[in-house]
């Protein structure tokens, strides 16, 4: 049981908690920026260039990363 929980936590990311982001958009973000720190260092304009990411989602990503202390 504990291994299962630990495994699920290891595979989750901060991006899973962002409202409006699904697997496809998370994958697109990671392909563009390589990792969470790359996304955290990106400006809003850079996030908007990723296919499928709109104004509201870019703001949600930035807000969530700030909440988690990554930005």
PEJOFEN-V704337 format. One record per pair of residues at least 12 apart in sequence whose C-alpha atoms are under 10 Angstrom apart, sorted by sequence separation. I is the first residue (numbers start at 1). GAP is how many residues later the second one is. If there is no record, write none. Layout:
i: [I	I]
gap: [GAP	GAP]
This chain:
i: [46	47	13	33	44	45	15	32	33	44	47	15	32	43	44	47	32	33	44	29	32	44	31	32	43	29	30	42	15	29	40	41	14	28	29	39	40	13	28	29	39	15	28	29	40	41	25	28	40	25	26	39	40	24	25	26	24	25	37	36	40	41	42	40	41	21	39	40	21	39	20	37	36	37	36	20	21	19	20	21	19	18	21	18	20	21	18	19	20	18	19	17	18	17	18	15	18	19	15	18	14	17	18	17	15	14	15	14	14	14	14]
gap: [12	12	13	13	13	13	14	14	14	14	14	15	15	15	15	15	17	17	17	18	18	18	19	19	19	20	20	20	21	21	21	21	22	22	22	22	22	23	23	23	23	24	24	24	24	24	25	25	25	26	26	26	26	27	27	27	28	28	28	29	29	29	29	30	30	31	31	31	32	32	33	33	34	34	35	36	36	37	37	37	38	39	39	40	40	40	41	41	41	42	42	43	43	44	44	45	45	45	46	46	47	47	47	48	49	50	50	51	53	54	56]
